Amino acid sequence: MSEQHLPIARNTATLAVIQALYSAVLQLGAAVLSLSFVLVTGFRSLLGAGPAIFLTASALSAFPAGRAMDRFGRVPVIAVGFILGSIGYSLAAVGTHWGSGVALIAGFALAGVAGAVTLLIRTAAGDMYPPERRARGISFVLFGSVFGAVLGPSLFGPLFAGKDVAADTLTVPWLAAAGLSLITCGLALTVRPDTKVIAERLGAAGPAPPTSEAAPIREIIRRPGVLPAMLAAIASFGVMVSVMNLTGFVVVDHHHHSQQAVFPIIGAHVLGMYALVLVIGTLIDKIGRGPALAGGLFVMATSCAGLVWASSVPMTALLLFGLGIGWNLSFVAATAQLADATLPSERGKVLGLSDLLSGLTGAGLALLGGVALDVLGVTALALGATAIAVAPAIFLARIRPAPEPAA
């Protein structure tokens, strides 16, 4: 069946709206995960534990969620993920209101599951477009997060205005996040037909692939371009989420700004992640995946290095904006390259494996970065993140480009 007879535009728009709403929720997490954990438990030296719990849960659920997408379709998994996220944010509200560390940790874990599902929405986006337009198609869905960059500070910023930094200040924002998760679940159920079905119909209408059976994961990762794409995805995601999640504590505690000041910075970061995504998606399709993989990591490294000297809110926001742009370039290129190398019946588990490794890396970096931040200061965090981004960028820049996708 041809593209014009499929509701690709409608489904793309719906997924973009979901991205907009849920990116606002993720901004809250990025801003106050560390603060919530420290304020409830009192363990200042473990300020990276909050993001680490979220990221570990997200990582461990990514591969099973990806396999479930390949078996049951994308939409059911996305909807269930958002329901679990709503429960998780509600538990976080309970934890901050009554000072329960157990409820807070359980809430962060369930929220991490929702975070994994949100990342895998790009699987659904990649389903609906052919290889020559796939990066741009993914960018259409991710562009919804630009509106989330505005929605997040507008929604959550006023909830902190004029209030002291205290655990119970976070209760209402976490409840608002739970409500938004339910709304995104309802929207996900309107995506019809399932995008996996669309991918299968588009594949049936095009040239026949060498095989229609899903290959084992050990075989897929040996395909040209898969390992470089995973390396870029792991490095870009790990650096991005660790720096992003620790920035809230840096701004409030180390540079003595108000808690409310975190939201413009996180908003600028999310804007950087997605504001230029339509341009970047087209650029990736034109210049190729390889240059974009390395180039994005170099931009991230430059932004992380600048955090050594930044102390004001505007400068920190600018650097986090640059961090987001670099992530966008590298991560979208990696996603497109992995989608190019896989069949619809393989795509979910491959992207899930990439997210598993990326999330565990991000969790480890957040935990180590939190210790480094507490013991050695902002400079150690910034330079460590810079080195982790630069090393794979140099390696990837020396690799020959993967061959053009066959399907």
C-alpha positions in Angstrom: 0.0 0.0 0.0 1.4 3.4 -0.9 2.0 6.3 1.5 -0.8 8.4 0.3 -3.4 5.8 1.4 -2.0 5.6 4.9 -2.7 8.1 7.8 1.0 8.9 8.2 0.5 12.7 8.6 -2.2 12.2 11.3 -0.2 9.7 13.2 3.0 11.8 13.0 1.1 14.8 14.3 -0.4 12.8 17.2 3.0 11.4 18.2 4.4 15.0 18.0 1.7 16.2 20.5 2.6 13.3 22.8 6.2 14.3 22.6 5.3 17.9 23.5 3.3 17.0 26.6 5.7 14.4 27.9 8.8 16.4 27.3 7.3 18.9 29.7 7.0 16.1 32.3 10.6 15.0 31.6 11.8 18.6 32.3 10.4 18.4 35.8 12.3 15.2 36.3 15.5 16.7 35.0 15.1 19.7 37.2 14.2 18.1 40.5 15.1 14.4 40.6 18.4 15.1 42.4 16.8 17.7 44.7 13.9 15.4 45.5 16.2 12.5 46.5 18.5 14.7 48.7 15.6 16.6 50.4 13.7 13.4 51.2 16.6 11.1 52.2 19.1 13.6 53.4 22.0 11.8 51.6 23.7 14.8 50.0 26.7 12.7 48.8 24.3 10.6 46.7 22.7 13.5 44.9 23.1 11.6 41.6 21.1 8.7 43.0 17.7 10.1 41.9 18.7 10.4 38.2 20.5 7.1 38.5 17.4 5.2 39.7 15.3 6.8 36.9 17.9 6.0 34.2 18.6 2.5 35.4 14.9 1.6 35.5 14.6 3.2 32.0 17.6 1.2 30.7 16.4 -2.1 32.1 13.0 -1.8 30.7 14.0 -0.5 27.3 15.0 -3.9 25.7 11.9 -5.7 27.0 9.7 -2.8 25.8 11.4 -2.9 22.4 10.8 -6.6 22.1 7.2 -6.2 23.2 6.8 -3.5 20.5 8.0 -6.0 17.9 5.6 -8.6 19.1 2.4 -6.7 20.1 2.9 -3.4 18.2 4.1 0.1 19.2 0.8 1.6 20.5 -0.1 -0.9 23.3 3.5 -0.7 24.8 3.5 3.1 24.6 0.1 3.3 26.4 1.1 0.9 29.2 4.3 2.9 29.7 2.5 6.1 30.3 0.1 4.4 32.8 3.1 3.2 34.7 4.6 6.6 34.5 1.4 8.2 36.0 1.6 5.7 38.9 5.3 6.5 39.4 4.8 10.3 39.5 2.0 9.8 42.0 4.3 7.8 44.2 6.9 10.5 43.9 4.3 13.0 45.2 3.6 10.7 48.1 7.3 10.4 48.9 7.9 14.2 48.9 4.7 14.9 50.9 5.2 12.3 53.7 9.0 12.1 53.5 9.0 8.4 52.3 12.2 7.4 50.6 10.7 4.0 49.6 7.7 5.6 47.8 10.1 8.1 46.1 12.5 5.4 44.9 9.6 3.3 43.6 8.1 6.3 41.9 11.4 7.1 40.2 11.7 3.5 39.0 8.2 3.5 37.4 8.8 7.0 35.9 12.0 5.5 34.4 9.9 2.9 32.6 7.8 5.6 31.1 10.9 7.4 30.1 12.1 4.3 28.2 8.8 4.1 26.3 9.0 7.8 25.4 12.4 7.3 23.8 11.0 4.3 21.9 8.4 6.5 20.3 11.1 7.2 17.7 10.7 3.6 16.6 7.1 4.4 15.7 8.3 7.5 13.8 10.9 5.6 11.9 8.3 3.0 10.9 6.3 5.5 8.7 9.0 6.8 6.4 11.4 5.2 3.8 15.2 5.3 4.4 15.8 8.3 2.3 13.4 10.4 4.4 13.7 8.5 7.7 15.7 11.1 9.7 13.4 13.8 8.6 10.4 11.7 9.5 11.8 11.1 13.0 12.5 14.8 13.3 8.8 15.6 12.6 7.8 13.7 15.7 10.6 15.0 17.9 9.7 18.5 16.8 6.7 18.3 19.2 9.2 18.6 22.1 9.9 22.2 21.0 6.4 23.1 22.3 7.2 21.0 25.4 10.2 23.2 26.1 7.8 26.2 26.4 5.1 24.2 28.2 7.4 22.8 30.9 8.6 26.2 32.4 5.1 27.7 31.9 3.4 24.8 33.8 5.9 24.0 36.5 7.8 27.2 37.1 4.8 29.0 38.8 4.4 26.1 41.1 7.8 26.9 42.7 7.5 30.7 42.6 8.1 32.3 46.0 8.6 29.0 47.8 11.5 27.7 49.8 13.4 24.7 48.7 11.7 21.9 50.6 10.5 18.4 49.8 6.8 19.1 50.1 7.1 22.0 47.6 7.6 19.2 45.0 4.4 17.3 45.8 2.0 19.3 43.5 4.4 19.3 40.5 4.7 15.6 40.7 0.9 15.2 40.8 0.6 17.4 37.8 3.1 15.2 36.0 1.0 12.2 36.9 -2.1 13.8 35.3 -0.2 14.7 32.1 1.0 11.1 31.8 -2.6 9.9 31.7 -3.4 12.5 29.0 -0.5 11.2 26.8 -1.8 7.6 27.3 -5.2 8.6 25.9 -3.6 10.3 22.9 -1.4 7.3 22.2 -4.5 5.1 21.9 -5.7 7.2 18.9 -2.7 6.3 16.8 -4.3 3.9 14.2 -3.3 1.7 12.5 -0.3 0.8 14.6 2.9 2.2 13.0 4.4 -1.3 12.8 1.5 -2.2 10.5 2.3 0.9 8.4 6.0 -0.2 8.2 5.0 -3.7 7.1 2.6 -2.3 4.4 5.2 0.1 3.1 7.7 -2.7 3.0 5.3 -4.9 1.0 4.8 -2.1 -1.5 8.5 -1.7 -2.1 11.3 -4.0 -3.2 11.3 -7.3 -1.4 13.9 -7.5 1.4 16.5 -10.4 1.4 14.5 -12.0 4.2 11.3 -11.1 6.1 12.3 -13.0 9.2 13.7 -11.3 12.2 17.4 -12.1 12.8 18.8 -12.7 16.2 20.3 -9.7 17.9 23.9 -11.0 17.7 23.6 -11.1 14.0 22.0 -7.7 13.7 24.8 -5.9 15.6 27.3 -7.3 13.1 25.6 -5.5 10.2 27.5 -2.5 8.7 26.9 0.7 10.6 25.1 -0.8 13.6 28.0 -0.7 16.2 29.1 2.9 15.3 25.5 4.0 15.6 25.2 2.3 19.0 28.5 3.8 20.2 27.3 7.3 19.3 23.9 6.8 20.9 25.4 5.5 24.1 27.9 8.3 24.4 25.5 11.1 23.4 22.7 9.9 25.6 24.9 9.1 28.6 26.6 12.5 28.6 23.4 14.4 27.9 21.2 12.9 30.6 23.9 12.9 33.3 24.8 16.6 32.8 21.1 17.6 32.4 20.0 15.9 35.5 22.8 17.3 37.7 22.4 20.8 36.4 19.5 21.5 38.7 21.6 20.9 41.7 24.5 22.8 40.3 22.4 25.9 39.7 20.5 25.9 43.0 23.3 24.7 45.3 26.7 25.6 43.8 25.7 28.8 42.2 23.1 29.9 44.8 20.2 30.6 42.4 16.6 30.1 43.2 14.9 26.7 42.6 12.7 28.4 40.0 15.7 29.4 37.9 16.3 25.8 37.0 13.3 25.7 34.7 14.5 28.3 32.1 17.8 26.4 31.9 16.2 23.0 31.4 13.7 24.6 29.0 16.6 26.0 27.0 18.2 22.6 27.0 15.0 20.9 25.7 14.7 23.7 23.1 18.2 22.9 22.0 17.4 19.2 21.8 14.4 19.8 19.4 14.2 23.3 18.1 16.3 22.7 15.0 15.3 19.0 14.6 13.5 19.6 11.3 16.7 21.2 9.9 18.9 18.6 11.4 16.8 15.7 10.2 17.1 17.0 6.6 20.8 17.7 7.1 21.4 14.1 8.3 19.7 12.7 5.3 21.8 14.8 3.0 25.3 14.6 4.6 25.0 11.0 5.8 24.8 9.4 9.2 28.6 9.1 9.9 29.5 12.8 9.9 26.4 13.6 12.0 27.3 11.0 14.6 30.8 12.5 15.2 29.8 16.1 14.7 27.1 16.0 17.3 29.5 14.6 19.9 32.0 17.3 19.2 29.3 20.0 19.8 28.3 18.3 23.1 32.0 18.2 24.2 32.3 22.0 23.5 29.2 22.8 25.5 30.3 20.6 28.5 33.7 22.3 28.6 32.0 25.7 28.8 30.4 24.7 32.1 33.8 25.1 33.8 33.4 28.9 33.5 29.6 29.4 33.5 27.9 30.5 36.7 25.1 32.7 35.5 21.6 31.5 34.6 21.8 32.9 31.0 25.2 31.4 30.3 24.3 28.0 31.7 21.1 28.0 29.7 23.1 28.8 26.5 25.5 25.9 27.1 22.7 23.5 27.9 21.1 24.7 24.6 24.3 23.7 22.8 24.4 20.3 24.6 20.9 19.7 23.4 21.7 20.6 19.7 24.7 18.2 19.8 22.6 15.4 21.2 20.0 16.0 18.6 22.5 15.7 15.8 24.2 12.6 17.0 21.2 10.7 18.5 18.8 11.2 15.5 21.6 10.1 13.2 22.1 7.0 15.3 18.4 6.3 15.4 18.1 6.6 11.6 21.1 4.4 11.0 19.8 1.7 13.3 16.4 1.9 11.6 18.0 1.7 8.2 19.8 -1.6 9.2 16.7 -3.3 10.5 13.3 -4.8 9.5 10.1 -3.6 11.2 10.1 -6.9 13.2 13.7 -6.2 14.4 13.6 -2.4 14.9 12.1 -2.3 18.4 14.5 -4.7 20.0 17.6 -3.1 18.4 16.6 0.4 19.5 15.7 -1.1 22.9 19.1 -2.7 23.2 20.7 0.7 22.3 18.6 2.4 24.9 19.4 -0.3 27.5 23.1 0.4 27.1 22.6 4.2 26.8 20.5 4.3 29.9 22.9 2.2 32.0 25.7 4.4 30.9 23.7 7.5 31.8 22.8 6.1 35.2 26.5 5.3 35.9 27.6 8.7 34.8 24.9 10.5 36.8 26.0 8.6 39.9 29.7 9.2 39.4 29.1 12.7 38.3 27.1 13.4 41.5 30.0 12.2 43.6 32.5 14.2 41.6 30.3 17.3 41.9 30.0 16.9 45.6 33.7 16.1 46.2 35.6 17.9 43.5 33.1 20.6 42.2 31.7 21.6 38.9 35.0 21.6 37.0 35.4 17.8 37.5 31.9 17.2 36.2 32.3 19.4 33.2 35.8 18.1 32.1 34.7 14.5 32.7 31.7 14.9 30.5 33.8 16.6 27.8 36.3 13.7 27.7 33.5 11.1 27.4 32.0 12.9 24.4 35.3 13.7 22.7 36.8 10.2 22.7 34.1 8.4 20.7 33.8 11.5 18.4 37.4 11.1 17.3 37.0 7.4 16.8 33.8 7.8 14.8 35.3 10.6 12.6 37.9 8.1 11.4 35.4 5.3 10.4 34.4 4.9 6.8 30.7 5.6 6.2 28.2 2.7 6.3 26.9 1.6 2.9 23.5 3.0 1.7 20.5 1.1 3.2 19.3 -1.6 1.0 15.6 -1.2 2.0 
